Amino acid sequence: MLEEILDLLFPRKCVFCNDKINERYTCRKCLNIIEYYRERIEIPVDAYYDKLICAIKYNGKLRNQMLKFKFYFAKYYAKGFAEILYKKMVKYDVSADLIIPVPISRNRYRERGYNQSELIVKYLSKITKINYNKDILIKEKNNVRQSKLTENQRKENVKNAYSIKNAEAIIEKNIILVDDICTTGSTINECSKILKKFGANRIIVLAVMYSNLRKDKL
């Protein structure tokens, strides 16, 4: 409600270029430019998720905006990142019963003050009218940040890090799992593993960005 009141009092501006807009959160010019960025699509044969759609490469100006969003309290970027993911949902005809964010640990939440994936999911749910739930998939383990580890270390680091609360809510459900950046896929695979274990049907992962572990330093 507060957001709607602010929209009436102040002109909307694109979260990426700050131009005045009549659109939802992002101007058409920025969305059209982003649409031509290189995306990454995977339909794995040995993972627990069924499809992975990464919208853009982790580089350039958007990389800096993602860093501000993750670590410097620039929460307003969640609106733009949600709209980028929505464009990919429309492009690839993605639908689901439920949207779930990749969780962070309680300690990490206290340090940062928010879960960036949860913020994206909040706005993605608002755009798509698909319900979201941030309290089903829980991160129990306060492990080392993935960005500091090698690929093999990342797989070990996330083992048994997640649990399920209210399993009845995901039984036979098609789920969209949302992450901010996908590098090796270890986190999203471990999350998908436990969701499938407790009865989820199909899992499509949407990530705003993808990164090359060897070249892109998070």
Protein Blocks (a to p, Z undefined) as FASTA:
>chain_A
ZZmmmmmmpccddfklopacfbfklcfklmmmmmmpccdddddfkbfbfbdcdfbdcehj
llmmmmmmmmnopaklmmmmmmmmmmmmmmnopacfbdcdddddfklmmmnopafklmmm
mmmmmmnopacdfklbccfbdcddfklpcfklmmmmmgokbccehkllmgopacddddfb
dcklmmmmmmmmmmmmnopabdcdddfbdcdfklmcZZ
